Amino acid sequence: MSLVGLVECKSRNVDSIKEAVREAFRLIDYGFPKARKIVIKPNMCYYWDWSTGQTTDPVFVAALIELLREDISSDVEISIVESDASAMKCKYAFKYLGYEKLAKEYFVNLVNLSNVEAEETSVKVGDEIFEFSVPKIIKDADLRVNVPKMKYMSFTKISAAMKNIFGCNPYPKKFEYHSKIDEVIIALNKVMRFNMHVLDGLTVCGSKTLKLGLVMASQDPVAIDAVAATIMGVNPKSVAHIRLAEREELGKAAFIIKGVDIDYFRKRFPRWGPSEKALALGYRVACRLGLDKRLI
């Protein structure tokens, strides 16, 4: 079983978040390694700002940056990374979501992974071979920190740690992967392994937007996704990419909670209702059949 730390953070300010993240790391006995180059991958899936619960709060990332510099070195080189997507361009997302301002205030790099040097890499998932371009900035980093959100997603049931790494794929036409989305998520997680996953659950989006005040951390992306699914009222065993991740030995879905009891957050999460679940199921089937591409 893998350790997952759960901490409540009631205030949206850098100091409070920083101490909550530090406590989450302490709960899972995590200590930072020596590092010179650090990559941070927030969720910037679209132009929705942090208040929607859809994207990672730049204040959360600012707190993480301060923690990294305090606990590792003030001289570390930090890069915040994201890639272009079918309906999102980084040059706009960085500005609209508050990351341009963050980069200037904290002297960190903003990197569009779709515009940097990459190496072609093959990876096997099950019986299938996938080929991707792996950005050198990720490959060469000494420490890779994933900062996802937790939310429902029509074609994967949930989006949390592993789905966020899908955004490290520099190829912008990501809708082309929807028919094999679960296998592609696992393939990308195999070729771009992140050292730590710290989830921004301060504001979440389910049936409505809610200030949940959750900070969650784990070194195991499978375990943290299983916890996220449980909090959202989804059986982790029903999530295809979680099952596949275990088979591919990316981690373990069995978890041990450290910190706040999981039921405290599970009872408060704004769950989808039957109609939303039915629509999601229909879209998931369409994706598997490749019918969603006709809507692009």
C-alpha positions in Angstrom: 0.0 0.0 0.0 1.1 3.6 -0.7 1.0 6.5 1.6 -1.3 9.5 0.7 -1.3 12.6 2.9 -4.5 14.6 3.4 -4.4 18.0 5.0 -7.1 20.7 5.4 -6.2 24.2 4.4 -8.9 26.8 5.1 -7.1 29.9 3.8 -6.1 30.8 0.2 -2.8 32.5 1.0 0.7 31.5 0.3 1.8 30.9 3.9 -1.2 28.8 4.8 -0.9 26.7 1.7 2.9 26.3 2.1 2.5 24.9 5.6 -0.3 22.6 4.4 1.8 21.2 1.6 4.8 20.8 4.0 2.6 18.9 6.4 1.3 16.7 3.6 4.9 15.8 2.7 5.7 15.2 6.3 2.8 12.8 6.7 4.1 10.6 3.9 7.7 10.8 5.1 8.9 12.6 2.0 12.1 14.6 1.9 13.3 16.6 -1.1 16.3 15.2 -2.9 19.2 17.5 -4.0 18.0 19.2 -7.2 19.1 22.0 -9.5 16.5 21.8 -12.2 12.9 21.4 -11.1 9.8 21.1 -13.3 6.3 21.9 -12.0 3.3 20.7 -14.0 0.0 22.4 -13.0 -3.4 21.8 -14.6 -4.0 24.4 -17.2 -6.5 22.5 -19.4 -8.4 25.5 -20.6 -9.0 29.2 -19.9 -11.0 28.7 -16.8 -9.3 30.4 -13.8 -8.7 28.8 -10.4 -12.1 29.9 -9.0 -13.9 27.4 -11.2 -12.1 24.5 -9.6 -11.0 23.4 -13.1 -7.4 24.6 -13.1 -4.5 24.8 -10.6 -4.5 27.9 -8.5 -1.3 30.0 -9.2 -1.3 30.9 -5.4 -1.0 27.1 -4.7 2.0 26.9 -7.1 3.5 30.1 -5.6 3.4 28.4 -2.2 5.1 25.3 -3.6 7.8 27.4 -5.2 8.6 29.0 -1.8 8.7 25.6 -0.1 11.1 24.2 -2.8 13.4 27.2 -2.4 13.3 27.0 1.4 13.8 23.2 1.7 16.2 22.6 -1.3 18.0 25.8 -2.3 17.2 29.4 -3.2 19.2 28.8 -6.4 17.1 26.1 -7.9 16.0 26.7 -11.5 12.2 26.2 -11.6 10.1 25.8 -14.8 6.4 25.7 -14.9 5.4 23.6 -17.9 2.3 23.0 -20.0 1.6 22.2 -23.7 -0.8 23.4 -26.3 -4.0 21.5 -26.7 -6.8 21.3 -29.3 -8.7 24.2 -27.8 -6.1 25.9 -25.6 -2.9 27.8 -26.4 -0.3 28.2 -23.7 0.5 31.8 -24.6 -3.1 32.8 -23.7 -3.5 30.3 -20.8 -0.3 31.5 -19.1 -1.7 35.1 -19.1 -5.4 34.5 -18.4 -4.8 32.0 -15.6 -2.3 34.2 -13.7 1.0 32.4 -14.5 2.7 35.2 -16.3 2.3 37.4 -13.2 3.5 34.5 -11.0 6.6 33.9 -13.2 7.6 37.6 -13.0 7.1 37.7 -9.2 8.9 34.5 -8.4 11.5 34.5 -11.2 10.6 31.2 -12.7 10.4 30.0 -16.3 7.2 29.5 -18.2 7.6 26.7 -20.8 5.3 25.7 -23.6 6.2 22.1 -24.1 4.9 22.2 -27.7 7.8 24.6 -28.6 10.9 23.0 -27.0 13.4 20.3 -28.0 12.1 16.8 -27.5 13.3 13.2 -28.0 11.3 10.6 -29.8 10.5 7.7 -27.5 8.6 4.4 -27.8 6.7 2.8 -24.9 4.7 -0.4 -24.6 1.4 -0.6 -22.8 -0.1 -4.1 -22.9 0.5 -5.4 -26.4 0.6 -2.0 -28.1 3.6 0.3 -28.8 3.1 4.1 -28.6 5.5 6.8 -29.8 5.7 10.2 -28.2 8.0 13.2 -28.2 9.4 13.6 -24.7 10.5 17.2 -23.9 14.1 17.4 -22.8 13.2 19.8 -20.1 11.2 17.1 -18.4 13.6 14.3 -19.2 16.6 16.3 -17.8 14.9 17.7 -14.6 16.3 16.6 -11.3 12.8 16.8 -9.7 9.4 16.7 -11.3 6.4 17.8 -9.4 2.9 17.2 -10.6 0.2 19.7 -9.3 -3.1 18.4 -10.6 -6.8 19.1 -9.8 -9.4 16.5 -9.0 -12.5 16.6 -11.2 -14.9 14.5 -13.2 -14.1 14.0 -16.8 -16.5 12.5 -19.4 -14.1 10.3 -21.2 -11.9 9.1 -18.3 -14.5 9.3 -15.4 -12.0 11.3 -13.3 -9.0 13.6 -13.9 -6.3 13.8 -11.2 -2.6 13.0 -11.1 -2.2 10.6 -14.1 -4.5 12.5 -16.4 -2.6 15.7 -15.8 0.6 14.2 -17.3 -1.4 13.8 -20.5 -0.8 17.5 -20.8 3.0 16.9 -21.0 2.5 15.5 -24.5 3.7 18.3 -26.8 1.5 17.2 -29.7 -1.4 19.8 -29.7 -4.1 17.7 -31.4 -4.8 15.7 -28.3 -8.4 14.8 -29.3 -6.8 12.3 -31.7 -5.9 10.1 -28.7 -9.4 10.0 -27.2 -10.2 6.6 -28.7 -7.4 5.1 -26.7 -7.2 7.7 -23.9 -6.6 5.3 -21.0 -3.7 3.5 -22.7 -2.2 6.9 -23.8 -2.4 8.3 -20.2 -0.5 5.3 -18.9 2.0 5.4 -21.7 2.8 9.0 -21.0 3.1 8.4 -17.3 5.6 5.6 -18.1 7.9 7.8 -20.2 7.5 10.9 -18.0 7.6 9.7 -14.4 7.1 12.5 -11.8 8.6 12.3 -8.4 5.9 13.9 -6.4 2.2 14.5 -6.8 0.6 17.3 -4.8 -3.1 17.9 -5.5 -4.7 21.3 -5.3 -8.1 20.5 -3.9 -8.7 23.9 -2.3 -11.5 24.7 -4.8 -13.1 21.8 -6.6 -15.7 21.4 -9.3 -18.3 18.6 -9.3 -22.0 19.2 -9.6 -21.1 22.7 -8.4 -18.0 24.6 -7.4 -17.0 24.2 -3.8 -14.2 25.4 -1.4 -13.1 22.0 -0.2 -9.8 23.1 1.3 -8.0 19.8 0.5 -4.2 19.4 0.0 -3.2 15.9 -0.9 0.3 14.4 -1.6 1.8 11.1 -2.6 4.8 9.8 -4.5 2.4 7.2 -6.1 0.2 8.6 -8.9 -2.0 5.5 -8.8 -2.7 5.8 -5.1 -3.5 9.5 -5.2 -5.8 8.9 -8.1 -7.5 6.1 -6.2 -8.0 8.5 -3.2 -9.3 11.3 -5.5 -11.8 8.9 -7.0 -13.0 7.7 -3.6 -13.5 11.2 -2.4 -15.5 11.9 -5.6 -17.7 8.9 -5.0 -16.2 6.9 -7.8 -15.0 3.3 -7.3 -11.3 3.3 -8.2 -11.7 -0.1 -9.7 -14.2 1.3 -12.2 -11.6 3.8 -13.6 -9.9 2.1 -16.6 -6.6 4.0 -16.4 -6.3 3.2 -12.6 -6.7 -0.5 -13.3 -4.3 -0.3 -16.3 -1.7 1.6 -14.3 -1.6 -1.1 -11.7 -1.1 -3.8 -14.4 1.7 -1.7 -15.9 3.3 -1.4 -12.4 3.1 2.4 -12.2 1.9 2.2 -8.6 -0.7 0.7 -6.3 -4.3 1.6 -6.0 -4.3 0.3 -2.4 -3.6 3.2 -0.1 -3.0 4.2 3.5 -4.4 7.6 4.5 -2.2 9.8 6.7 -3.7 13.0 8.2 -7.4 14.0 7.9 -9.9 11.1 7.6 -10.9 10.6 3.9 -14.6 10.7 4.9 -14.3 14.3 6.0 -13.7 15.3 2.4 -15.7 12.5 0.7 -19.0 13.6 2.5 -18.5 17.2 1.3 -17.5 16.7 -2.3 -20.2 17.9 -4.7 -20.9 14.7 -6.6 -22.4 14.4 -10.1 -26.0 13.2 -10.3 -27.5 10.4 -12.5 -28.1 12.7 -15.5 -24.5 13.9 -15.5 -23.2 10.4 -15.2 -25.3 9.2 -18.0 -24.1 11.9 -20.3 -20.5 11.1 -19.4 -21.0 7.5 -20.2 -22.4 8.3 -23.6 -19.4 10.5 -24.4 -17.0 7.8 -23.1 -18.6 5.3 -25.6 -18.4 7.9 -28.4 -14.7 8.5 -27.7 -13.9 4.7 -27.8 -15.6 4.5 -31.1 -13.9 7.6 -32.4 -17.2 9.4 -33.0 -16.1 12.4 -30.9 -13.7 13.4 -33.7 -16.6 14.3 -35.9 -17.5 17.0 -33.4 -14.1 18.7 -33.7 
